[in-house]
């Protein structure tokens, strides 16, 4: 366990993973693909760096886009 000044160091501010985009839209497939892996799974918060509220909104938008066939449920196998 660290003590003294080492224990009091501040966390670095991470850049906002959403960028300048304020609205999470299910029609913006290029934006939503940033939050899915190559298999089509939704990436967790610890990897994307978004807040819990933003993660819920992103997951809902991805699921809605999948339901409307704008995004695939699983990636295509290219073998």
PDB file of N, CA, C and O in Angstrom, chain B, residues numbered from 101:
ATOM      1  N   UNK B 101       0.839  -1.176   0.000  1.00  0.00           N
ATOM      2  CA  UNK B 101       0.000   0.000   0.000  1.00  0.00           C
ATOM      3  C   UNK B 101       0.879   1.232   0.000  1.00  0.00           C
ATOM      4  O   UNK B 101       1.853   1.317   0.749  1.00  0.00           O
ATOM      5  N   UNK B 102       0.527   2.189  -0.849  1.00  0.00           N
ATOM      6  CA  UNK B 102       1.316   3.404  -0.937  1.00  0.00           C
ATOM      7  C   UNK B 102       0.882   4.399   0.134  1.00  0.00           C
ATOM      8  O   UNK B 102      -0.277   4.438   0.547  1.00  0.00           O
ATOM      9  N   UNK B 103       1.845   5.196   0.567  1.00  0.00           N
ATOM     10  CA  UNK B 103       1.542   6.232   1.544  1.00  0.00           C
ATOM     11  C   UNK B 103       2.121   7.549   1.060  1.00  0.00           C
ATOM     12  O   UNK B 103       2.930   7.582   0.133  1.00  0.00           O
ATOM     13  N   UNK B 104       1.703   8.621   1.691  1.00  0.00           N
ATOM     14  CA  UNK B 104       2.264   9.922   1.362  1.00  0.00           C
ATOM     15  C   UNK B 104       1.764  10.456   0.037  1.00  0.00           C
ATOM     16  O   UNK B 104       0.603  10.268  -0.327  1.00  0.00           O
ATOM     17  N   UNK B 105       2.662  11.131  -0.688  1.00  0.00           N
ATOM     18  CA  UNK B 105       2.300  11.801  -1.935  1.00  0.00           C
ATOM     19  C   UNK B 105       1.892  10.809  -3.020  1.00  0.00           C
ATOM     20  O   UNK B 105       1.047  11.128  -3.857  1.00  0.00           O
ATOM     21  N   UNK B 106       2.473   9.621  -3.020  1.00  0.00           N
ATOM     22  CA  UNK B 106       2.141   8.632  -4.048  1.00  0.00           C
ATOM     23  C   UNK B 106       0.678   8.201  -3.950  1.00  0.00           C
ATOM     24  O   UNK B 106       0.047   7.913  -4.967  1.00  0.00           O
ATOM     25  N   UNK B 107       0.143   8.155  -2.739  1.00  0.00           N
ATOM     26  CA  UNK B 107      -1.237   7.735  -2.552  1.00  0.00           C
ATOM     27  C   UNK B 107      -2.219   8.835  -2.940  1.00  0.00           C
ATOM     28  O   UNK B 107      -3.386   8.556  -3.213  1.00  0.00           O
ATOM     29  N   UNK B 108      -1.758  10.075  -2.967  1.00  0.00           N
ATOM     30  CA  UNK B 108      -2.646  11.198  -3.241  1.00  0.00           C
ATOM     31  C   UNK B 108      -2.584  11.681  -4.684  1.00  0.00           C
ATOM     32  O   UNK B 108      -3.141  12.733  -4.998  1.00  0.00           O
ATOM     33  N   UNK B 109      -1.928  10.947  -5.561  1.00  0.00           N
ATOM     34  CA  UNK B 109      -1.847  11.390  -6.949  1.00  0.00           C
ATOM     35  C   UNK B 109      -3.235  11.374  -7.568  1.00  0.00           C
ATOM     36  O   UNK B 109      -4.052  10.502  -7.271  1.00  0.00           O
ATOM     37  N   UNK B 110      -3.484  12.330  -8.415  1.00  0.00           N
ATOM     38  CA  UNK B 110      -4.803  12.439  -9.036  1.00  0.00           C
ATOM     39  C   UNK B 110      -4.872  11.564 -10.280  1.00  0.00           C
ATOM     40  O   UNK B 110      -3.873  11.326 -10.959  1.00  0.00           O
ATOM     41  N   UNK B 111      -6.066  11.100 -10.550  1.00  0.00           N
ATOM     42  CA  UNK B 111      -6.284  10.317 -11.763  1.00  0.00           C
ATOM     43  C   UNK B 111      -6.196  11.228 -12.978  1.00  0.00           C
ATOM     44  O   UNK B 111      -6.567  12.400 -12.914  1.00  0.00           O
ATOM     45  N   UNK B 112      -5.709  10.689 -14.073  1.00  0.00           N
ATOM     46  CA  UNK B 112      -5.642  11.456 -15.306  1.00  0.00           C
ATOM     47  C   UNK B 112      -7.042  11.573 -15.890  1.00  0.00           C
ATOM     48  O   UNK B 112      -7.829  10.628 -15.839  1.00  0.00           O
ATOM     49  N   UNK B 113      -7.340  12.723 -16.435  1.00  0.00           N
ATOM     50  CA  UNK B 113      -8.624  12.901 -17.096  1.00  0.00           C
ATOM     51  C   UNK B 113      -8.584  12.225 -18.457  1.00  0.00           C
ATOM     52  O   UNK B 113      -7.718  12.510 -19.284  1.00  0.00           O
ATOM     53  N   UNK B 114      -9.530  11.329 -18.674  1.00  0.00           N
ATOM     54  CA  UNK B 114      -9.614  10.638 -19.954  1.00  0.00           C
ATOM     55  C   UNK B 114     -10.468  11.469 -20.905  1.00  0.00           C
ATOM     56  O   UNK B 114     -11.404  12.139 -20.471  1.00  0.00           O
ATOM     57  N   UNK B 115     -10.157  11.433 -22.185  1.00  0.00           N
ATOM     58  CA  UNK B 115     -11.010  12.153 -23.135  1.00  0.00           C
ATOM     59  C   UNK B 115     -12.379  11.478 -23.219  1.00  0.00           C
ATOM     60  O   UNK B 115     -12.507  10.273 -23.003  1.00  0.00           O
ATOM     61  N   UNK B 116     -13.380  12.264 -23.532  1.00  0.00           N
ATOM     62  CA  UNK B 116     -14.733  11.744 -23.637  1.00  0.00           C
ATOM     63  C   UNK B 116     -14.818  10.789 -24.831  1.00  0.00           C
ATOM     64  O   UNK B 116     -14.564  11.209 -25.959  1.00  0.00           O
ATOM     65  N   UNK B 117     -15.167   9.515 -24.614  1.00  0.00           N
ATOM     66  CA  UNK B 117     -15.226   8.560 -25.724  1.00  0.00           C
ATOM     67  C   UNK B 117     -16.339   8.877 -26.725  1.00  0.00           C
ATOM     68  O   UNK B 117     -16.301   8.407 -27.862  1.00  0.00           O
ATOM     69  N   UNK B 118     -17.318   9.665 -26.310  1.00  0.00           N
ATOM     70  CA  UNK B 118     -18.386  10.020 -27.236  1.00  0.00           C
ATOM     71  C   UNK B 118     -17.985  11.176 -28.135  1.00  0.00           C
ATOM     72  O   UNK B 118     -18.665  11.460 -29.121  1.00  0.00           O
ATOM     73  N   UNK B 119     -16.897  11.840 -27.808  1.00  0.00           N
ATOM     74  CA  UNK B 119     -16.446  12.962 -28.621  1.00  0.00           C
ATOM     75  C   UNK B 119     -17.395  14.136 -28.496  1.00  0.00           C
ATOM     76  O   UNK B 119     -17.899  14.428 -27.411  1.00  0.00           O
ATOM     77  N   UNK B 120     -17.633  14.800 -29.596  1.00  0.00           N
ATOM     78  CA  UNK B 120     -18.519  15.972 -29.599  1.00  0.00           C
ATOM     79  C   UNK B 120     -19.990  15.576 -29.700  1.00  0.00           C
ATOM     80  O   UNK B 120     -20.874  16.420 -29.553  1.00  0.00           O
ATOM     81  N   UNK B 121     -20.250  14.305 -29.949  1.00  0.00           N
ATOM     82  CA  UNK B 121     -21.620  13.845 -30.145  1.00  0.00           C
ATOM     83  C   UNK B 121     -22.367  13.860 -28.817  1.00  0.00           C
ATOM     84  O   UNK B 121     -21.920  13.259 -27.840  1.00  0.00           O
ATOM     85  N   UNK B 122     -23.508  14.548 -28.784  1.00  0.00           N
ATOM     86  CA  UNK B 122     -24.281  14.651 -27.553  1.00  0.00           C
ATOM     87  C   UNK B 122     -25.462  13.688 -27.540  1.00  0.00           C
ATOM     88  O   UNK B 122     -25.909  13.262 -26.475  1.00  0.00           O
ATOM     89  N   UNK B 123     -25.966  13.346 -28.723  1.00  0.00           N
ATOM     90  CA  UNK B 123     -27.135  12.481 -28.814  1.00  0.00           C
ATOM     91  C   UNK B 123     -26.698  11.115 -29.323  1.00  0.00           C
ATOM     92  O   UNK B 123     -25.988  11.014 -30.323  1.00  0.00           O
ATOM     93  N   UNK B 124     -27.125  10.066 -28.629  1.00  0.00           N
ATOM     94  CA  UNK B 124     -26.837   8.699 -29.061  1.00  0.00           C
ATOM     95  C   UNK B 124     -28.024   8.250 -29.903  1.00  0.00           C
ATOM     96  O   UNK B 124     -29.121   8.040 -29.385  1.00  0.00           O
ATOM     97  N   UNK B 125     -27.796   8.103 -31.210  1.00  0.00           N
ATOM     98  CA  UNK B 125     -28.868   7.817 -32.150  1.00  0.00           C
ATOM     99  C   UNK B 125     -28.702   6.413 -32.722  1.00  0.00           C
ATOM    100  O   UNK B 125     -27.604   6.024 -33.119  1.00  0.00           O
ATOM    101  N   UNK B 126     -29.790   5.659 -32.763  1.00  0.00           N
ATOM    102  CA  UNK B 126     -29.728   4.290 -33.285  1.00  0.00           C
ATOM    103  C   UNK B 126     -29.496   4.261 -34.794  1.00  0.00           C
ATOM    104  O   UNK B 126     -29.136   3.216 -35.336  1.00  0.00           O
ATOM    105  N   UNK B 127     -29.695   5.380 -35.480  1.00  0.00           N
ATOM    106  CA  UNK B 127     -29.488   5.422 -36.925  1.00  0.00           C
ATOM    107  C   UNK B 127     -28.027   5.643 -37.303  1.00  0.00           C
ATOM    108  O   UNK B 127     -27.648   5.416 -38.452  1.00  0.00           O
ATOM    109  N   UNK B 128     -27.209   6.078 -36.361  1.00  0.00           N
ATOM    110  CA  UNK B 128     -25.796   6.368 -36.625  1.00  0.00           C
ATOM    111  C   UNK B 128     -24.984   5.087 -36.425  1.00  0.00           C
ATOM    112  O   UNK B 128     -24.395   4.880 -35.364  1.00  0.00           O
ATOM    113  N   UNK B 129     -24.957   4.240 -37.434  1.00  0.00           N
ATOM    114  CA  UNK B 129     -24.338   2.921 -37.338  1.00  0.00           C
ATOM    115  C   UNK B 129     -22.820   3.023 -37.214  1.00  0.00           C
ATOM    116  O   UNK B 129     -22.204   2.240 -36.491  1.00  0.00           O
ATOM    117  N   UNK B 130     -22.225   3.967 -37.903  1.00  0.00           N
ATOM    118  CA  UNK B 130     -20.771   4.134 -37.830  1.00  0.00           C
ATOM    119  C   UNK B 130     -20.339   4.456 -36.395  1.00  0.00           C
ATOM    120  O   UNK B 130     -19.320   3.954 -35.921  1.00  0.00           O
ATOM    121  N   UNK B 131     -21.114   5.289 -35.715  1.00  0.00           N
ATOM    122  CA  UNK B 131     -20.830   5.638 -34.323  1.00  0.00           C
ATOM    123  C   UNK B 131     -21.031   4.430 -33.409  1.00  0.00           C
ATOM    124  O   UNK B 131     -20.204   4.176 -32.533  1.00  0.00           O
ATOM    125  N   UNK B 132     -22.113   3.688 -33.604  1.00  0.00           N
ATOM    126  CA  UNK B 132     -22.415   2.546 -32.736  1.00  0.00           C
ATOM    127  C   UNK B 132     -21.416   1.408 -32.924  1.00  0.00           C
ATOM    128  O   UNK B 132     -21.184   0.634 -31.995  1.00  0.00           O
ATOM    129  N   UNK B 133     -20.824   1.295 -34.107  1.00  0.00           N
ATOM    130  CA  UNK B 133     -19.834   0.245 -34.348  1.00  0.00           C
ATOM    131  C   UNK B 133     -18.577   0.441 -33.508  1.00  0.00           C
ATOM    132  O   UNK B 133     -17.832  -0.515 -33.292  1.00  0.00           O
ATOM    133  N   UNK B 134     -18.327   1.660 -33.028  1.00  0.00           N
ATOM    134  CA  UNK B 134     -17.182   1.909 -32.151  1.00  0.00           C
ATOM    135  C   UNK B 134     -17.346   1.200 -30.808  1.00  0.00           C
ATOM    136  O   UNK B 134     -16.362   0.971 -30.105  1.00  0.00           O
ATOM    137  N   UNK B 135     -18.581   0.851 -30.449  1.00  0.00           N
ATOM    138  CA  UNK B 135     -18.861   0.241 -29.158  1.00  0.00           C
ATOM    139  C   UNK B 135     -19.177  -1.244 -29.275  1.00  0.00           C
ATOM    140  O   UNK B 135     -19.698  -1.842 -28.334  1.00  0.00           O
ATOM    141  N   UNK B 136     -18.864  -1.849 -30.429  1.00  0.00           N
ATOM    142  CA  UNK B 136     -19.001  -3.292 -30.598  1.00  0.00           C
ATOM    143  C   UNK B 136     -17.667  -3.861 -31.057  1.00  0.00           C
ATOM    144  O   UNK B 136     -16.879  -3.174 -31.707  1.00  0.00           O
ATOM    145  N   UNK B 137     -17.418  -5.122 -30.714  1.00  0.00           N
ATOM    146  CA  UNK B 137     -16.169  -5.743 -31.156  1.00  0.00           C
ATOM    147  C   UNK B 137     -16.366  -6.365 -32.534  1.00  0.00           C
ATOM    148  O   UNK B 137     -17.427  -6.224 -33.141  1.00  0.00           O
ATOM    149  N   UNK B 138     -15.341  -7.050 -33.020  1.00  0.00           N
ATOM    150  CA  UNK B 138     -15.411  -7.619 -34.369  1.00  0.00           C
ATOM    151  C   UNK B 138     -16.422  -8.752 -34.476  1.00  0.00           C
ATOM    152  O   UNK B 138     -16.831  -9.109 -35.580  1.00  0.00           O
ATOM    153  N   UNK B 139     -16.829  -9.320 -33.352  1.00  0.00           N
ATOM    154  CA  UNK B 139     -17.850 -10.368 -33.365  1.00  0.00           C
ATOM    155  C   UNK B 139     -19.260  -9.799 -33.272  1.00  0.00           C
ATOM    156  O   UNK B 139     -20.239 -10.535 -33.396  1.00  0.00           O
ATOM    157  N   UNK B 140     -19.368  -8.493 -33.055  1.00  0.00           N
ATOM    158  CA  UNK B 140     -20.674  -7.854 -32.956  1.00  0.00           C
ATOM    159  C   UNK B 140     -21.181  -7.707 -31.542  1.00  0.00           C
ATOM    160  O   UNK B 140     -22.313  -7.266 -31.342  1.00  0.00           O
ATOM    161  N   UNK B 141     -20.383  -8.062 -30.557  1.00  0.00           N
ATOM    162  CA  UNK B 141     -20.810  -7.948 -29.163  1.00  0.00           C
ATOM    163  C   UNK B 141     -20.597  -6.533 -28.647  1.00  0.00           C
ATOM    164  O   UNK B 141     -19.683  -5.832 -29.080  1.00  0.00           O
ATOM    165  N   UNK B 142     -21.448  -6.123 -27.720  1.00  0.00           N
ATOM    166  CA  UNK B 142     -21.333  -4.799 -27.123  1.00  0.00           C
ATOM    167  C   UNK B 142     -20.165  -4.805 -26.142  1.00  0.00           C
ATOM    168  O   UNK B 142     -20.074  -5.677 -25.278  1.00  0.00           O
ATOM    169  N   UNK B 143     -19.274  -3.824 -26.285  1.00  0.00           N
ATOM    170  CA  UNK B 143     -18.099  -3.741 -25.418  1.00  0.00           C
ATOM    171  C   UNK B 143     -18.494  -3.223 -24.036  1.00  0.00           C
ATOM    172  O   UNK B 143     -19.406  -2.402 -23.929  1.00  0.00           O
ATOM    173  N   UNK B 144     -17.824  -3.688 -22.974  1.00  0.00           N
ATOM    174  CA  UNK B 144     -18.150  -3.226 -21.622  1.00  0.00           C
ATOM    175  C   UNK B 144     -17.626  -1.814 -21.354  1.00  0.00           C
ATOM    176  O   UNK B 144     -16.790  -1.290 -22.090  1.00  0.00           O
ATOM    177  N   UNK B 145     -18.138  -1.220 -20.286  1.00  0.00           N
ATOM    178  CA  UNK B 145     -17.756   0.139 -19.891  1.00  0.00           C
ATOM    179  C   UNK B 145     -16.277   0.276 -19.606  1.00  0.00           C
ATOM    180  O   UNK B 145     -15.676   1.301 -19.927  1.00  0.00           O
ATOM    181  N   UNK B 146     -15.685  -0.735 -19.010  1.00  0.00           N
ATOM    182  CA  UNK B 146     -14.272  -0.627 -18.627  1.00  0.00           C
ATOM    183  C   UNK B 146     -13.368  -0.522 -19.844  1.00  0.00           C
ATOM    184  O   UNK B 146     -12.241  -0.040 -19.734  1.00  0.00           O
ATOM    185  N   UNK B 147     -13.837  -0.960 -20.990  1.00  0.00           N
ATOM    186  CA  UNK B 147     -13.054  -0.851 -22.220  1.00  0.00           C
ATOM    187  C   UNK B 147     -13.390   0.446 -22.960  1.00  0.00           C
ATOM    188  O   UNK B 147     -12.489   1.132 -23.441  1.00  0.00           O
ATOM    189  N   UNK B 148     -14.668   0.783 -23.055  1.00  0.00           N
ATOM    190  CA  UNK B 148     -15.056   1.974 -23.811  1.00  0.00           C
ATOM    191  C   UNK B 148     -14.824   3.260 -23.031  1.00  0.00           C
ATOM    192  O   UNK B 148     -14.527   4.293 -23.631  1.00  0.00           O
ATOM    193  N   UNK B 149     -14.953   3.220 -21.713  1.00  0.00           N
ATOM    194  CA  UNK B 149     -14.712   4.408 -20.900  1.00  0.00           C
ATOM    195  C   UNK B 149     -15.906   5.329 -20.763  1.00  0.00           C
ATOM    196  O   UNK B 149     -15.745   6.476 -20.346  1.00  0.00           O
ATOM    197  N   UNK B 150     -17.094   4.869 -21.096  1.00  0.00           N
ATOM    198  CA  UNK B 150     -18.279   5.710 -20.959  1.00  0.00           C
ATOM    199  C   UNK B 150     -18.878   5.538 -19.565  1.00  0.00           C
ATOM    200  O   UNK B 150     -18.536   4.598 -18.848  1.00  0.00           O
ATOM    201  N   UNK B 151     -19.772   6.450 -19.188  1.00  0.00           N
ATOM    202  CA  UNK B 151     -20.426   6.351 -17.888  1.00  0.00           C
ATOM    203  C   UNK B 151     -21.506   5.270 -17.943  1.00  0.00           C
ATOM    204  O   UNK B 151     -21.832   4.764 -19.016  1.00  0.00           O
ATOM    205  N   UNK B 152     -22.053   4.923 -16.783  1.00  0.00           N
ATOM    206  CA  UNK B 152     -23.088   3.892 -16.723  1.00  0.00           C
ATOM    207  C   UNK B 152     -24.332   4.334 -17.491  1.00  0.00           C
ATOM    208  O   UNK B 152     -24.947   3.537 -18.201  1.00  0.00           O
ATOM    209  N   UNK B 153     -24.696   5.597 -17.347  1.00  0.00           N
ATOM    210  CA  UNK B 153     -25.853   6.136 -18.066  1.00  0.00           C
ATOM    211  C   UNK B 153     -25.632   6.065 -19.571  1.00  0.00           C
ATOM    212  O   UNK B 153     -26.525   5.648 -20.308  1.00  0.00           O
ATOM    213  N   UNK B 154     -24.454   6.467 -20.034  1.00  0.00           N
ATOM    214  CA  UNK B 154     -24.147   6.429 -21.459  1.00  0.00           C
ATOM    215  C   UNK B 154     -24.103   4.998 -21.971  1.00  0.00           C
ATOM    216  O   UNK B 154     -24.540   4.729 -23.090  1.00  0.00           O
ATOM    217  N   UNK B 155     -23.577   4.072 -21.162  1.00  0.00           N
ATOM    218  CA  UNK B 155     -23.503   2.669 -21.568  1.00  0.00           C
ATOM    219  C   UNK B 155     -24.899   2.091 -21.771  1.00  0.00           C
ATOM    220  O   UNK B 155     -25.132   1.348 -22.724  1.00  0.00           O
ATOM    221  N   UNK B 156     -25.825   2.430 -20.880  1.00  0.00           N
ATOM    222  CA  UNK B 156     -27.200   1.945 -21.030  1.00  0.00           C
ATOM    223  C   UNK B 156     -27.840   2.506 -22.295  1.00  0.00           C
ATOM    224  O   UNK B 156     -28.536   1.785 -23.009  1.00  0.00           O
ATOM    225  N   UNK B 157     -27.610   3.777 -22.574  1.00  0.00           N
ATOM    226  CA  UNK B 157     -28.168   4.396 -23.776  1.00  0.00           C
ATOM    227  C   UNK B 157     -27.566   3.787 -25.041  1.00  0.00           C
ATOM    228  O   UNK B 157     -28.278   3.547 -26.016  1.00  0.00           O
ATOM    229  N   UNK B 158     -26.248   3.536 -25.028  1.00  0.00           N
ATOM    230  CA  UNK B 158     -25.576   2.938 -26.188  1.00  0.00           C
ATOM    231  C   UNK B 158     -26.085   1.520 -26.421  1.00  0.00           C
ATOM    232  O   UNK B 158     -26.371   1.137 -27.556  1.00  0.00           O
ATOM    233  N   UNK B 159     -26.199   0.736 -25.341  1.00  0.00           N
ATOM    234  CA  UNK B 159     -26.675  -0.642 -25.467  1.00  0.00           C
ATOM    235  C   UNK B 159     -28.095  -0.670 -26.021  1.00  0.00           C
ATOM    236  O   UNK B 159     -28.415  -1.503 -26.870  1.00  0.00           O
ATOM    237  N   UNK B 160     -28.942   0.232 -25.548  1.00  0.00           N
ATOM    238  CA  UNK B 160     -30.318   0.290 -26.031  1.00  0.00           C
ATOM    239  C   UNK B 160     -30.360   0.680 -27.509  1.00  0.00           C
ATOM    240  O   UNK B 160     -31.149   0.125 -28.274  1.00  0.00           O
ATOM    241  N   UNK B 161     -29.517   1.626 -27.912  1.00  0.00           N
ATOM    242  CA  UNK B 161     -29.474   2.051 -29.313  1.00  0.00           C
ATOM    243  C   UNK B 161     -28.974   0.918 -30.208  1.00  0.00           C
ATOM    244  O   UNK B 161     -29.496   0.721 -31.305  1.00  0.00           O
ATOM    245  N   UNK B 162     -27.968   0.171 -29.748  1.00  0.00           N
ATOM    246  CA  UNK B 162     -27.448  -0.956 -30.533  1.00  0.00           C
ATOM    247  C   UNK B 162     -28.514  -2.036 -30.680  1.00  0.00           C
ATOM    248  O   UNK B 162     -28.697  -2.588 -31.765  1.00  0.00           O
ATOM    249  N   UNK B 163     -29.217  -2.337 -29.592  1.00  0.00           N
ATOM    250  CA  UNK B 163     -30.262  -3.360 -29.648  1.00  0.00           C
ATOM    251  C   UNK B 163     -31.408  -2.930 -30.568  1.00  0.00           C
ATOM    252  O   UNK B 163     -31.972  -3.749 -31.294  1.00  0.00           O
ATOM    253  N   UNK B 164     -31.741  -1.655 -30.531  1.00  0.00           N
ATOM    254  CA  UNK B 164     -32.796  -1.138 -31.401  1.00  0.00           C
ATOM    255  C   UNK B 164     -32.368  -1.200 -32.863  1.00  0.00           C
ATOM    256  O   UNK B 164     -33.161  -1.565 -33.731  1.00  0.00           O
ATOM    257  N   UNK B 165     -31.109  -0.842 -33.136  1.00  0.00           N
ATOM    258  CA  UNK B 165     -30.589  -0.901 -34.506  1.00  0.00           C
ATOM    259  C   UNK B 165     -30.539  -2.345 -35.005  1.00  0.00           C
ATOM    260  O   UNK B 165     -30.793  -2.602 -36.182  1.00  0.00           O
ATOM    261  N   UNK B 166     -30.219  -3.273 -34.132  1.00  0.00           N
ATOM    262  CA  UNK B 166     -30.216  -4.691 -34.520  1.00  0.00           C
ATOM    263  C   UNK B 166     -31.630  -5.151 -34.859  1.00  0.00           C
ATOM    264  O   UNK B 166     -31.841  -5.872 -35.835  1.00  0.00           O
ATOM    265  N   UNK B 167     -32.590  -4.729 -34.050  1.00  0.00           N
ATOM    266  CA  UNK B 167     -33.975  -5.134 -34.267  1.00  0.00           C
ATOM    267  C   UNK B 167     -34.506  -4.604 -35.600  1.00  0.00           C
ATOM    268  O   UNK B 167     -35.314  -5.264 -36.253  1.00  0.00           O
ATOM    269  N   UNK B 168     -34.057  -3.427 -35.998  1.00  0.00           N
ATOM    270  CA  UNK B 168     -34.476  -2.842 -37.269  1.00  0.00           C
ATOM    271  C   UNK B 168     -33.603  -3.287 -38.435  1.00  0.00           C
ATOM    272  O   UNK B 168     -33.751  -2.778 -39.546  1.00  0.00           O
ATOM    273  N   UNK B 169     -32.695  -4.231 -38.197  1.00  0.00           N
ATOM    274  CA  UNK B 169     -31.792  -4.799 -39.208  1.00  0.00           C
ATOM    275  C   UNK B 169     -30.826  -3.768 -39.770  1.00  0.00           C
ATOM    276  O   UNK B 169     -30.398  -3.884 -40.918  1.00  0.00           O
ATOM    277  N   UNK B 170     -30.475  -2.759 -38.975  1.00  0.00           N
ATOM    278  CA  UNK B 170     -29.453  -1.796 -39.378  1.00  0.00           C
ATOM    279  C   UNK B 170     -28.064  -2.302 -39.019  1.00  0.00           C
ATOM    280  O   UNK B 170     -27.074  -1.940 -39.656  1.00  0.00           O
ATOM    281  N   UNK B 171     -28.002  -3.143 -37.995  1.00  0.00           N
ATOM    282  CA  UNK B 171     -26.745  -3.765 -37.559  1.00  0.00           C
ATOM    283  C   UNK B 171     -26.970  -5.267 -37.460  1.00  0.00           C
ATOM    284  O   UNK B 171     -28.082  -5.706 -37.164  1.00  0.00           O
ATOM    285  N   UNK B 172     -25.932  -6.062 -37.703  1.00  0.00           N
ATOM    286  CA  UNK B 172     -26.098  -7.514 -37.557  1.00  0.00           C
ATOM    287  C   UNK B 172     -26.063  -7.928 -36.084  1.00  0.00           C
ATOM    288  O   UNK B 172     -25.439  -7.264 -35.256  1.00  0.00           O
ATOM    289  N   UNK B 173     -26.734  -9.025 -35.775  1.00  0.00           N
ATOM    290  CA  UNK B 173     -26.674  -9.564 -34.418  1.00  0.00           C
ATOM    291  C   UNK B 173     -25.320 -10.208 -34.159  1.00  0.00           C
ATOM    292  O   UNK B 173     -24.768 -10.082 -33.067  1.00  0.00           O
ATOM    293  N   UNK B 174     -24.788 -10.894 -35.157  1.00  0.00           N
ATOM    294  CA  UNK B 174     -23.455 -11.499 -35.078  1.00  0.00           C
ATOM    295  C   UNK B 174     -22.709 -11.170 -36.361  1.00  0.00           C
ATOM    296  O   UNK B 174     -23.319 -10.917 -37.400  1.00  0.00           O
ATOM    297  N   UNK B 175     -21.389 -11.174 -36.279  1.00  0.00           N
ATOM    298  CA  UNK B 175     -20.577 -10.876 -37.457  1.00  0.00           C
ATOM    299  C   UNK B 175     -20.592 -12.062 -38.410  1.00  0.00           C
ATOM    300  O   UNK B 175     -20.778 -13.206 -37.996  1.00  0.00           O
ATOM    301  N   UNK B 176     -20.394 -11.776 -39.685  1.00  0.00           N
ATOM    302  CA  UNK B 176     -20.347 -12.841 -40.676  1.00  0.00           C
ATOM    303  C   UNK B 176     -19.002 -13.536 -40.608  1.00  0.00           C
ATOM    304  O   UNK B 176     -17.967 -12.894 -40.431  1.00  0.00           O
ATOM    305  N   UNK B 177     -19.025 -14.854 -40.751  1.00  0.00           N
ATOM    306  CA  UNK B 177     -17.795 -15.637 -40.738  1.00  0.00           C
ATOM    307  C   UNK B 177     -17.180 -15.609 -42.133  1.00  0.00           C
ATOM    308  O   UNK B 177     -17.804 -16.039 -43.103  1.00  0.00           O
ATOM    309  N   UNK B 178     -15.953 -15.101 -42.229  1.00  0.00           N
ATOM    310  CA  UNK B 178     -15.278 -14.992 -43.530  1.00  0.00           C
ATOM    311  C   UNK B 178     -14.177 -16.043 -43.596  1.00  0.00           C
ATOM    312  O   UNK B 178     -12.992 -15.711 -43.556  1.00  0.00           O
ATOM    313  N   UNK B 179     -14.567 -17.302 -43.697  1.00  0.00           N
ATOM    314  CA  UNK B 179     -13.547 -18.358 -43.759  1.00  0.00           C
ATOM    315  C   UNK B 179     -13.636 -19.172 -45.013  1.00  0.00           C
ATOM    316  O   UNK B 179     -12.846 -20.095 -45.207  1.00  0.00           O
TER     317      UNK B 179
END
